[in-house]
Amino acid sequence: MTTNDPAKIKDANTPDVAEAFEEIAETTQQVGLSDDTIREITDALRDEANDGHIALVNDLGIADTADLIQKIPQDDRNSLLEDGGTDIDPQVFSYLDENVQRSTLSAMEPAKVADILSALDSDDALDLIENLDEDFQQQIIKKLSAKIRIAIEEGLTFPEESAGRLMQREYVAVPQFWTVGKVIDYLRAAGDDLPSEFYDIIVIDPLYHVRGEIPLNRILRSKRSQKIEELTLDELHTIPADMDQEEAAYIFRREGLNSAPVVDSDNRLIGVITFDDIIDVIDEEAEEDIMKLAGVEGSDFYRAIFSTTSSRFRWLFVNLITAIAASIVISFFDATIEQIVALAVLMPIVASMGGNAGTQALTVAVRALATKELSDTNTLRVIGKETIVGTLNGIGFAVIMGVIAMLWFDSTMLGLVIGAAMIINLVFAGLCGAGIPIFLNKIGSDPALSSTVLLTTVTDVIGFLAFLGLASIFLI
């Protein structure tokens, strides 16, 4: 509603109302770092007489600072770290992409990197150093305090992408014979020695074997005189240090855990994994599977040009070989195609429909394998379902494409041939789309990495063979 009343307009511009509008504007700002802010900082970086970029960067949050470092060119990034590196929060480096992280830290002096690691939790420190070259790692480790050095060296002995690499060594563990009051007094006295964030109290025996877990809220709700061992959760979810991080993430997701103790081969407590680390793992594993389905290894966004080219070339070469296999099938029917040019027009439709239908089934199967929803008990049911879905879709699109081909080329038999080929190809698309990743998983191969190339080959070969074979029989 609008108004022309001067008094009302004046009221709307009073200081209180103006301040209210400013507050609303501040709360509705876009999330993340704006391009204007990035340009302002880079302009200040390139102006040697202006050091205003340091103040601008200091006003940013941790995530925004990491975003800035990743988005600006390499020269500007180096200038920023040289001029204001001492003021950048060490947590920023944990937010960087792995490739940017490696190049940024590798350009620093070992003592500077050691200072950054010393300010982080043990799991974040290990995550930073494990991506660096071995020689540089050793130079950094020599600059660390004895406590941090031991934790880093122990962490590096665990397999890559294992729970041992993921865990942090800062945790709260108490004897099982303590009372609630004793635990609360201990926590208050510990002060800054406590982990920066923790969600559960771990109960241990004198040999450091884990006997249970107690959520903090259960401690706070209990009487001081109550025994700790009486409050432990009914179920204990300990994670072996050599367990794959993807398996650990599955346990967290299935059980809804906030944290879980990590134990060594003797079942002694050596660390804790928290849900924030698991969120990163789930994100990394999902990204990795998506990349592999496209034949891309790792995150290519920040990788060097030649490294990216090399990793993609290998899979493109495999794709070339499979494409040649499909072309060989077509060459068997060159005489048929020469006599009926319409076949060349319609061939890509059959192959394309099979490829897309197969990819749908493949995506469902790969996800089910990753989330452990698919096992020996329901394998045949899943393959059967996808085959039936492919059959039904094949019949539907056979009718549609058959009618189009009949009207387009004025040939009833051509319509029937492409319809039959469509059904055959979509049946195999459903069968192989679900079956190929399951088979690859059974033999120990990564289904996300190899399934797409194999599926494309099958649907192309079956599609061309069915369509051109039926055409040779019924149209020539």
N, C-alpha and C positions, 0 to 999 in steps of 0.2 A: 504494500500500500504506500502511496506517495502523498506528500502534503506540501502546501505552499504557505503554511502559517509560519511567519518569521520567528515567532516565539518558540515554536516547536523545533525549528531548525537550529536555533540558538542552543536549546536544551540538549540537542543531540551532539553539540560540539563542546560541551562543558568538559573540564579536565577529567572528571571521573569517567564519563562515557568514553572519551578518547583513550584513556588508559586501559579501559576494558577492551576496546577494539584492538589495542596493541598486544594485550595479553592473548587474545584469541588468535591473532596473526602469528605470535610466537609459538603457540601450541599446535598450529596447523602447518608448520614448516615441513618441507619434504624430508623424508628419512634418508640418511646417507649424505655423502659429500657431493655438493653441486659442482657443475662444470665451471661456474663463475668463480667459485672459491679456488678451484685447482688452477685456473688461469691467473688469478691474483697472486697466488703463491709462486707459481713458476715465473711470472713477470718480476716479482721481487727477488727471486733467486738469481735471475740473469742480470739484474741491476747491481753491479758491484758496489755502488755507493749506498745501497739500501739493504739493511739487515732486518727489515720488517717481517720477512718470512718466518723468522724464528718465533716471534710473538704469535703469528698466525697459526703456526703448527702447534705451538703449546696450547692454543685454545681448542684444539681438536681432541676428540675422544680417541681411545685406543683403536677401535675398528676403523674410524675415519682416517687416522694417520696411516694405518696399514693400506687402506684403499688409495690414499694419495701416493704412497711409495710405489705401489704397483702400477698406477696409471701414468705417472710422469715418465719422460724419456730417461734413458740410462744416465746421460750426462747430468741432467737435473737431479736425478736420484743420488748420484755420487756427491754433488755439491751440497744437497740437503743433509746427507749423513756426515759430511765433513764439517759443515758449519754448525749444525744443531744436533749432531749425533749424541752428544753427552746428555742432552735434555730429553731425548726420546725414551718413553717408557719401555723397558725391556719386554713387556708383554706384547708390544706391537709386533715384534719379530715372530711371535707364535701365530699371529693371524695372517702372515704372508703366505702366498702360494709357494709350494715346495721349490720350484725353479727360481723364483725371485728371492726366496729365503737363502738358497744356496749361493747365488751370485752375490747377494748383498753381504752376507757374512764372510764369504771367501775374500772379499776385497778389504776386510778389516784386519787390524793387527790381532794376533792371538790373545794378547792381554785384554783387549777391548771385548772380544767375544767371550772370554772367561768372565769378565765383569757382568755381562748380560746373563750368562748361564747362572751365575751365583745369585742373581736376584729373582730367579724363577723357581717354581716348584720342580721337584726332581723329574716328573714325567714330561713337563714342557721343556726342561733343559735337555733331556735325552732326545726328545723329538727334534730339537734344533741341531744337535751335534751329529746325529746318526746320518744326516744327509750330506755331510761334508767329506772331503777326501781323507783317507786314513792318515796321511802324513800331517795334514792340518789338524786333524782330531788330536793327534799326540802332542802337537805343539800347544794346543789349547788346554788339554788335560794337565800338562805340567804347570800351568798357571793357576789351577784351581786349588782350593783348600783341600785338606786331606779328606774331610767328610764328604764333600761333593765329588771329589775325584773317585773315591771308592764306589759311591752310588752310580756314577756314570760308567765306570769300567765294568761294574757288575751288570748293569743294564745292557751294555753292548754285547755281553756274552750270550744273551737270550736270542732265539731266532727272530728274524725280521717279521713284523706284523704278528707278534705273539703277545700274550697278556703281560709277559715280563717287560716288554718294551713299552707297554701302555700304562703300567701301574705307576703310582707315586709312592714314595717311601715315607711320606709324612702321614701318619695315622694316629688314632687314639685307641690303645689297647689296655685293658685292665684285668687284674686277676679275678677269677670266678668267685673267690671268697669275700670280695669287697661288698660293702653296702652302697645304697644309692647316695647316702650322705658323703661317704668317703670319695665317691666318684665326682660329685659336684665340687667338693673342696679341692680335689686334685685339678679339675678343669680350671677353677678360679685361680689357683696358685700357678698353673702353667703359663697363663697369659699369652705372651707373644710366641711362646714355644709351640703352641698348638698349630695344626694345619690351618691355612687360610680359610678353607671350607671343608667341613666334614658333616656327615649326616647320620652315621651309626657309630656306636661304641662296640669294639670287638672284644670279646671275652676270651681269655687265653688261660692255659694251665702253666705251671712252672717251666715246662719245656717249650713254651711258645707254640704249642698246638692250639689251633682255633677250636673253641668249644661252643661258640655262639655269637650272635649279633643282637644288639639292642638299639632300636631307633632312639634318637635323642628325645623325641616327644614322650616316649614311654618312660624315660628316666625322669623327666621334669614332672610327670603326673604321679609319680610314685612317692611313697613316704621315705624319709631318710633312713629309716631302720630296715627297709626291705633289702633282702639279699639280691645281689646282681644275678646270680645263676637262676633265680626264680623268674626273671624278666626276659630271659633270652627267647628269641623267636623259635617257633616249633621247627621251622625248616632252616637249614644252614646251606648257603650256596658258596662254597669255596671254589676258587678257580685256579687250576694249576698254572704255573708261570709259563710253561711251554705250550699252553693251549692257543690255538689260532684266534686272533682278535675277532674274526667273524663269528666264530663259535661262542666267544664270550658275549658278543653283542646279541646273539640269539637268546642266550640265557637271560640277559637283562631285559630284553623285550618280552620274553615269554613270562617271566616272573615279576615284572614290574619293579625292578630293584633300583634303589638310589645309589647304593655302593655294594661292593663285594670284596672280601679279603682274598688276596693272592697268596698261594702257598708254594713251597718248594717240593722237591721229590720226597722229603721226609715229613710233609704235611705241616711244616712250620711256617708261621706268618712272616712274610717278607715285604708285603705292600698292600695297597688298596687301589681298586679301580672305581671311579665315580661315574655317574651317568653322563656328565658333560663330556668326558672322554669317549664314552660309548656313542653319543650323538655324532661326534666327529667321525668315528669308525663307520657308522651306518651311512653317513653322508659320503664318505670316501668309497665305500664298497658299492653303493648305488651308482655313483659317478663312474667308477671303474667298469661296472657291468654295462652301463650305457655306452661308454667309449668303446668297449670291446665289441659290442654288437655292430658298431660302425667301422670296425677294423682299425681303431685308434688306440694306441698304447699310452696310458697315463693322460695327464692334463697337457694338451698341446698349446694352450692359449698363451702361455708365457715362455714356451721352449724356444730355443734358437732355431733359425730357419733350416739349417742343414740337418739338425737332429730331428726336427719334425718331418722333413722330407724323407729322410732315411727310414724312419719308423713307418710312415705311410706307404712308402714304395713297396715294402715287402708284401703287404696285404693286397695292394693294387696288382702286384705281379701274380699272386695267387688267383686273384679275380680274373686276370687276363687269361690264365691257363684254363679256368673253368669256362670262360666265355668262348675260347677256342673249341672246347669240347662241345658246346651247344652249336657252334657254327659247323662243326663236322657233321652233326646230325642233320642240319639243314642241307648240307651238300649232298647227302644221300638222295635227296628228293629234288635236285635241281631241274631235272626234266619235267617233273610235275609242276613246279613253280613256273617254268617257261611256258607251259601250256595254259595255265590258269593264273593270270596275274593277280587276281583277287586274293589268292592265298598269301602273297607277300604283304598285302594291305592288312589282312586280318591276323597274321601270325603274332605280331607284338601284343595284341589284345589277350590272346590265350596265355602267353608267357607272363605278362604283367599281372593278370588276375591271379594266376597260381602263386606268383612270388609274393603278392600282397597278402593273400589268404594264408599262406604258409608263415609269413612273418607274424601275423596275429597269433597264430597257435604257438609259434616259437617263443614269442614274448611272454605269453602266459606260462609256458613250461619253464623258462629260465627263471622267472620271478618265483614260481612255486618251488623250484629247487633251491634258490637262494634263501627263501624263508622257511625251508624244511616242511612245507605243506605237502610236498610230493615225496612219497616213499614207496617201498615195494608193495605195500598193502593197497595202494590206489593207483599204481602206474597204469595197469591195463584199462582201468575205468577212465582215466584222463585221456589216454590215447584213443580209446573207443569214442569218447564224447567228441573230441576234436575231429575225428574221422567222420562221424555222423554230421557234425556242423558243416564240415567241408562238403559233404554229399548234398545236404539240403541247400546250401548256398549255391553249389554247382548246378543243381536242378533249376533254381530260380534264375540264375544268370544265363543258363543255357536257353531258357525260354526267351528271355529279353534279347540276348545277342542273336539267337536263331532268327527271330522275327526281323531284327535290324538287318541282318545279312541277306535274308530273303528279299526284303524291300529294296535294299541298296543295290544288289547285284542281280535281282530278278531270278533267283535260283533257289528252289525249295530244298534241293539236296545239299547245297552249300550251307544253308541254314541248319540243316540237321547235322551235318558234319561238324560244324563249329560248336554246336550245342553239345554233341557227344564228347568232343575234345575238352570242352569247358568242364563237364562233369568229371571226366577222368582226371584232369589236372587238379581240380579242387579237392577231389578225394585224396589224391597223393599229397597235396599241400597240407591238409589237415593231419594225415597220418605221419608224414615226415616232419612237419612243423613241431609236433609234440614228441615224436619218436627220436629224432636226431639229438636234441640236447640231453634226453634221458640216456641214450646210448653212450654219448660222449662222457657223461657224468659217471656212468658205470665203469668205463675203462680208465677213469682217472684224468681225463682231459677236461679243460675248462669249457663248459658249454657256451658261455657267453662269447668266448674268443673265436671259436671255430664254426659254430652252428650256422651263422648267416651265409657264409661262403658255400657250405655244403648244401644248404637248403636252396639257394639260388640256382645252383647247378642242377639239382634234382628237378625243380619245377620248370626250368627252361628246357631241359632235355625231354622230360615227360610231356610237356606241353607241345613242343615242336614235333616230337615223335608221334603223339596221338593225332594231332591235327593233320600233319602232312601224310601220315600213314593212312588214316581214314580217307583223306582226299584221293590218295593214289588208288585205293580200293574201289571207292564209290563214284568218283568223278572222272576218272580217266578211262 
